[in-house]
């Protein structure tokens, strides 16, 4: 729960919307969502794309509002890195609220930056 994931993919031109933990890859250019439960491969799951989401952090998300960045393994950070900003997202709380390793981030159909800056 709280992991940031990418969702995309297709099979013979039909969207599959398969998810994977968001990597810390620069210029990823993919839509993002937040897992609302522990999801297993080849099963359906619930994902949040709008509102205040409880997300996993790498322990370095500062109090906001401020931009957030991909930190790898489905986590976010406030440490800026070129090409890793999560657009349409900003942190509301610092790491530790509501629990250790988590923070609240306001999202509205977030996506990973795709342009070279």
N, C-alpha and C positions, 0 to 999 in steps of 0.2 A: 504494500500500500504506500502511495506517495511517490513511487518511481516515475520519472519523466520518461516517456516512450515516444518513438517515432511510429507513425502508422502510414503505410503505403503498400505498394505492390499490386501486381495484377497477374492473372492467369489467362492466357489467350485473349487478352483485351478486356477481361472482366475484373474490376477492382476486388482485391482480397482483404484490404485493410489490415494486413498482418502487422503486429506490433513487435518492437524490439527496444531494449533499453537504449536510451539516447546516448551516443558516444560523445566524447569531447573532440569532435571533428570540425575543423574550421570550414566555413562555407558549405554546410550540410544541406541547406535549402529543402527541408522537409517539414511537414506539419508535426506538431507535438501535442501530447495529451498527458494527463496525470492518472496513473492507475488508482482506482478506488478500492481495489481488493487485491489479494494475492492471486494472480492469474497463471495458469499453466498452459503449456504449448497445446495447440490444436483445440482449445476450448474458447468459448465466448467469455468476455469480461466487461466490466464497466470502467469507463474512462471519462474524466472531466476535461472539458475544453473551454469552459467559461466560469467566471466567478472567483471566489477566494478558495484556493486549493492548498491543502497541506501537502508539501513536497519534501522529498529527501534532499539533504544538502551534504556537501563534503566537509561541513563544520565551519565554513567561512562565509556564511551569508550574513551581512551586516544589516542593521535596521534600515528601513526604507522611508519613503519610497525611492527606489533606485533601480537601475537596470540589473538584470540577472544574466548569467552566462552558463553555458554547458560545462559541466565538470567531469563528465564521463560516468559510466555505470548507472545512468538514470538519475544523476544528481545535478543540483544547481549550485552556483557560487556567485558572490558579488565581485570576485576578482576578475577584472576586465581582461579579455584576450581577443585579439583581432580575429574577426570572422566567426566568433562563438556566441554572439549575443542572441538571446531569445527575444524575438520581437513580439509585441503585444503582451508583454509580461513585465511586472515590477514587484519587488518584494514589499511586503507589508510589515513583517516582523523579522527579527534576527534569528539565527539558529538557536534552538532551545525552546522555542515557543511554537507549537503547543507541547513538544516533547523533545528529548535529546535527539539530535540528528535530523530535526525537521524544522520547517518554517512555513509561514503562510505567504503565498504569492498570489497576487491578483492577475488572472489570465483572461484573455478574450481571443480565442482561436489562435494560440501561440504557434510560432514556427521558427525554425532555426535559420539564422541569417544565411543568405546565399550569395551575397556580393562580397567582393574583395574590398577591404577598406584600408 
